[in-house]
Amino acid sequence: FFLWLVVMDENLLSSASDTLVDHAVDEVMEEVMEEIDEMQWRSVKEFADPSGFNVPADSSVARERVKTNLPYYCYNYLAIGGVFVALSLIFRPWLITVVGAYFSTIF
């Protein structure tokens, strides 16, 4: 009887922790989706404006710019990355096999 009670308690704890994990994942995904909804495409003129480029005074200024610019220009950076990936796969078709093999080991 005692063993059965211990097994039942472990099952209850396991299902409770699974529920907590599911709830935490749902909250994180909700926050990510809200942030994605707030992001938008920035114009190429704004993104590539030469007057906006200058050397930061020190590393703290550089870090602050990165923290500001990455979320602000996120879609622009993703588009540039996507173009590079597409061109790489077009001009080096064997990469499709390598990338496919890599992702098949992950998933």
N, C-alpha and C positions, 0 to 999 in steps of 0.2 A: 504494500500500500504506500509506503514512504517513497519508494522508487518511482511509482506512478505519479505521485504528487510532485516530485522533483522534475520529472520529464514534462509534466504539464506546465510547471512554472517556467522552465526553459523555453517551451514553445510560446508561452505568453510573452516572455521577455523578447524573444526573437521577433515575433510579429509586431510588438510595440516598437522595437528599434527600427524595423523595416518601415513602419508607418512614419516615425520621426525622420528617417532618412528621406523618404518620399516627399514629406512635407518640406524639408529643407531644400531639396532639389527643385521642387515646384516654386518656392520663394525666389531662389536664385534665378531660375529661368524667367520668372515674371519680371524681375529687375532688369535682366539682360534685354528682354523684349521691349521694356519701356525705354531703355537707353537707345536701342536700335531705332525705335519709333521717333526719338528726338533727333537722330542723325539725319542729315540730308546731303545731297550732292552740292558741292560748292562749284562755282563757275571756274572754268579753266583760266579765265583772266585773273580772278582772285587767287587761284591756286598757284599759278606760275608767274605772278607779277614780280618782275626783277627788283623793284624797289623794296619788296618785302624781304629780300635776302641780304643779310649782313652777318658778320662774324660776332658771336656772343662774347661778352666781356670776360666771363669766367664760366666754370663748369656749372655753377648753380643756376645761372641764367640759361645755359643750354638745357639743363634738366627741366627747368620750368617751361621752356619753349616746347620741348618734346611732350611734356604732360598736357600742354594746351593744344598743340597742333595735331597729335595723333587722333584724339576723339573728334576734333573739329573737321579734319580732312580725311576721316576714316574711309569713306566710300571712294574718294579719289585715289588713296593709296591702294585700296583693294582692286580698283580698276587697273592701275598700273601693274600691280602684281599679276593680275589675271592675264594681261596682255603678254607679259614676259613668260608666264607658264604656257600659254597657248603657242607662242612662237617657238619656245623650246620643244614642245611636243610635235610641232609641225616639222621643224628642221632636224630633229633627232627622234625619229619614231620609236627607236628602241627604248626610250625613256618611258613610253606607255607601259611596256612590259615590266620595267623596273618599278615604276610607281604602283602598278597593279599588284605585283608580287609583295611589295611593302605593305600596302593596305590589306591584302589578304591575310597577312600575318597578324595584323592588329585586330581586325574584325573577325 
